[in-house]
Amino acid sequence: MADFDTLRIRAGYKSSEHNWAVQTPIYQTASFDLGSVDRAKALWAMEEFGGIYTRVGNPTVTALENRVAALDDAHGALALASGMAAISFVVLALTEGGGNIVAPHSLYGGSEDSFSHFYSRFGSNIKFVKDRFDINSFEAEIDDKTRGIYIETISNPNAELYDYEALSELAHKHGIPLIVDNTVATPYLFNPFKHGADITIYSATKGLGGHGNVIAGLILESGKFNYSKEKYPQFYEKSYKIRDINGNSRSPFDIDPQGPLLIHLRAFYLEFIGAALGPFDAFLIMQGIDTLSERLEKETRNAEKIVSYLEKSKYVGWVKHPSSEKSAFRELAKKYFPKGAGAILSFGFLGSEKQLNTFIQHLNYFSYHVNIGDVRSLIVNSPKTTHAELDELHLKQAGIEENTVRISAGLESADDLISDLDQAFKYVFEN
């Protein structure tokens, strides 16, 4: 297999299949001519793969799916309209019939809130571990209805890490998949499948796209997990909808025993719920992936320099990032993140809420908005924005203190970013 930097430019696309276009064409069409009755039968039977209707497949979107699958060395991928759509599809599909997912509290605010209050409305329950830093706490929550363990590889906003291989071994011991949201790391910094994960989720809005101009999500399947018929009967249930060319009903497992989840999601969830990614959005994500390595490399280095500065500041109570010498995750970072542990960091602002508001307003080179993984450096007061839906108890469980400020380091000069933070601190505290 080619190296990562070759795959991010070349994988998943052959110009000879697209009128020799150098760039992936944007197939901006709602539907496709079927060509003939016989070809239509082959398309519906999945004996031939091609465009039918853009809600369930589009060549531009397919090129994106194939490229990201290659970067993660995955069996396959499904692109969706958002990262939250990707999370919802996976949680709901795995827990059909009333199963549960075991997860820690240290999740993105939208994930934490949906896990706590939303999915249970559909019979899909989340069991939160009491101590996310103790693997025994994960095992204590697993029961005969558990259908997966879910984590973020680098948590948002506190950049917490896990022993992914240990969690994978635990999940497989109980016959369930390890599901990881790898949004912050991207496949450039971390490949979950190489460390035992079975399902990877991305908000491609963030690092993969990287330019703050598109909303997108992705689900990837390793192709190595054995979904038992006892725990996952939905993947073995035959349906006339996915019949073969002779009209025989089939199950997702019949079609692809290595990737029944993706077949199930594409045939039923994407078809009936929608959440399709548009071709232009897929094109924008592919443009972002072209420069993924360079962007993540500099953003990570910038984050590390900002961490070093903040740790010396008398206006900062604490700093959370695996590169910090005080971080409890330094050894895990050395093991799993040799290129660095990403561009997200948080710190404790030693001042009043009013002073923090003034500090944010007085910054010149940090944009105040809730995205991450952008080429621009971003800053937010997480308890009031990205995690505003969480009450005091949930904030405490997630380890988000009331003075938490999150930074997503961008591509500007690190010296300029540090100078900007410095002048804003001085404006607030020394005037």
Secondary structure, 3 states (H helix, E strand, C coil): CCCHHHHHHHCCCCHHHCCCCCCCCCCCCCECCCCCHHHHHHHHCCCCCCCCECCCCCHHHHHHHHHHHHHCCCCEEEEECCHHHHHHHHHHHHCCCCCEEEECCCCCHHHHHHHHHHHHHHCCEEEECCCCCCHHHHHHHCCCCEEEEEEECCCCCCCCCCCHHHHHHHHHHCCCCEEEECCCCHHHHCCHHHHCCCEEEEECCCCCCCCCCCCCEEEEECCCCCCCCCCCHHHCCCEHHHCCCCCCCECHHHHCCCCHHHHHHHHHHHHHCCCECCHHHHHHHHHHHCCHHHHHHHHHHHHHHHHHHHHCCCCEEEEECCCCCCCCCHHHHHHHCCCCCCCEEEEEECCCHHHHHHHHHCCCCCECCCCCCCCCCEEECHHHCCCCCCCHHHHHHCCCCCCEEEEECCCCCHHHHHHHHHHHHHHHHCC
